[in-house]
Amino acid sequence: LCNVTVHSGETVRGLKRAVERLTQMTQNEQRLIYGGTELADDALVSAIRAGGSSEITLVRRPLQQAQWLDRVEKDGRLLREAPPEITADRDVVLRAVRQSGVGAFSCAAEELKADRQILLAALRADGAHIGGSFKLASAQLRADREVTLIAAEKDWSVLRHTTEGLQNDRDVVLAALRRCWMALESASADLRADHAIVSVALQQSGDALEYAAATLQAERGLVL
């Protein structure tokens, strides 16, 4: 039991630094629980309670988990060297993918490749080249419209790895086409016969006509 005073504008990570100074327990060893919920490092202390004092439960993580949290925070790709119990550890994998994207996501246990939060973290970390993480995700997540739309807005190649239903989704296909005309190749037959869809691709390159439906390829006005 210890008493720690921090400014209301401080983050939980700052609170952990204060606890470390008092207890010698490293930040990665600490789990701070309030109201039955573990506090995220980037959460503000003010969100816990407005003014006054709060009682927070401090739980010490297993040493192996804490050590791996420290390692992947520096380089998430080190997850490839981790034992199975660590690649199946949600906290460690989430930390790793936030740092290294697909380099860490590819090493996660299969059940964690079906975790929506972990995939979204990997997509954010991968920037404009997120097709690698997306194609490794579970079939259920690759069929998730919201996830696919977020991914397609950054990397057109995800359209290759999603479901036929989403390849026939106008919003998803348009998002991918705005990134690159080559996404038209992976669009459904119905959308490859859609004037508006094909026109978006042709505005970028006349080569897109190769992937348009035969009926549109014959329309001289569309090409011009």
N, C-alpha and C positions, 0 to 999 in steps of 0.2 A: 504494500500500500504506500502510495506517495502522493504528494500534492504538487501540482504543476500549474503555474500561472502563465497564460499566453494571451496575446492580444486577440480580440474578436476577429480581426481581419487576417489572422494567421491561418495557414492551411493545416490539415491533419499531418502532413509531412513535417511541418514545423513543430507540431506538438510531439511527434515522435522523436525529433532531435532533442527536445527538452527532456523527454523521458530517458533517452539514451544517456544524457549527461548525468542524470540522477541514479540510474540503475545499471549502467554499463551494458544494457541490452541493446544490440544494434537495431537500427530501423527495420531491417529485413527480418529480424527475429520477432518483431512486434505485430500483433493483431489487436487493434483497438475496437471494442464492441460497445455499441450504445443502442439501447432499445432493441436488442436482439439482432442488430444489423452491423456488419463489419464496416467501418468507416473507410472510404476511399482516400488515398493519399492527397488527391487534389481538391477534396472537399474543404470548404471553409469551416473553421471552428464556430463561427457565428450561426451556421446552419444547424448545429447541434442543439444550441439553446441560446436564446437571446438574453444576455446579461446573467449575472449570478454565477453559481458554480454547477457543475455537472459531474455525476459519477460515471466513469467509463471503465469497462472491464479490460484489463490487459492480459492477453493470452500469448504465451511464448510458442513460437513455431518450432517444429523439429529442426535440429541443426542442419540436416541435409537439405531440407527445403529452403532454409534461409541462405545457405551457401549457394545454392543454384539460383535463387532470386538475385543474388549479388552478381553472379557470373553472367547471366543472360541480360542483366540491365546494361552491362558493358558491351556485350555482343550476343544478340539473340540467336545467331547461327550456331553458337556453342551447344544449343539444344540437341544437335546431332550426336553429341558425345554423351548425352545423359542416359541413365538407366531407364528401363520401362516405367518404373513407378514415378519418375520425374516427367517423362513425356506425357504421362497421363495425369499430371498434377495441373489443375486448371489455373491456379494462381501463377505458377511458373511459366506455363505456356502463354498465358495472356501477356505477361511481362515481356516475354521473348518476342512475340509477334508485334507488339507495339514498337519494339526496337528494330526488328529486322524483316518484318513482313513475311513474304513467301519463304525466305531463307529459314525461318523458324517454323512457319505453318506446315511446311512439308515434312517436318520431323515430329509433329504432334501425333498423339495416339488417335486412332480412327474415330473414337467417340467424340473427341474434341474438334475434329473436322466437321462435326455436325452442330457445333456450338455457334449460334448466331453472333454473339458478342465477340467471340474470338475471330471469326471470319471478318467481321466489319473492322476490327482493329487491324487485321492484316491488310485489308484493302486500303485503309487510310495510310498505313505505313508504306505501301508499295507505290503510292502516287499515281502516275499515269501509266504504269505497267503492272496492272493487277490481274491480268489474265492467268498468270501462274498460280496465284492463290485460289482464284475462283474455280479453276478446273480441278483442283485437289479437294474442294469442298464436297460435302455429302450431296447425294442426289436431291435430298429434301431442300437443302439450302440453294442449290442451283435452280430449283423450281420455285423459289421464293421471289415473288414479283418485286417487292421493295428492294431486296438485296441486289437482284439482277439489274434493276433500273439504276441504282447507285453505282454499280460496277460499270454498266454500259456507258454512263456519262463520263467515265474516266478512261476506259479502254474498250474499244470496239470489239476486240477479239473475244470478249466474254460471250458474245452472241453465238459463237461456235459451240459453246459448252453448256448452254442452257437447254431448256425443254422445247419441244416443238410448239407447245402452246405459247411460250414467251417469244419464240421466233415469229409468231403470228400476232404479237402484241404491238400495235402501232407506236405507242410511246417508247417502248423498249428499243424497237428497231430504229426509230428516229434518233433516239439518244446515241445509239451506236454509230449511225450514219453521220451524225454531226462531228464525230471524231474522225471517221474515215469512210470513204465511199466503198471500200472493200467489204464492209459489213453486209452489203446487199447480197453477197453470195450466200450468207447464212440465213437470210430472211425466208419466210415461208413463200410458197408458190403464189399464194394470193397476194402478198405484199409486193412480190417482184412483178406483179401485173398491175400494180397500183400506180397511176400517173404521178401523184403527189410524192410518193415514197421514192420512186425511181428518179424523179426530177431533182430531189435533194442530192442523190448520189451523182447525177450527171453534172450538176453545178460544180462539183469538185473535179471530175474527170470523165471524159468521154468514154474511157475504158470501162466504165460501170455498165455501159449498155450490154456488155457480154453477159451480165448476170440478170438482165431484165427478161421478162417473159417474151416469148417469140412474137406474140401479138404486138407488144410495144416496140420491139426491135424493127418491126415493119413500118412503124409510124415515122415518116420523114420529119414531120413537124416536131416531134418529141426530141429528136436528135439535134435539130437546128436550135 
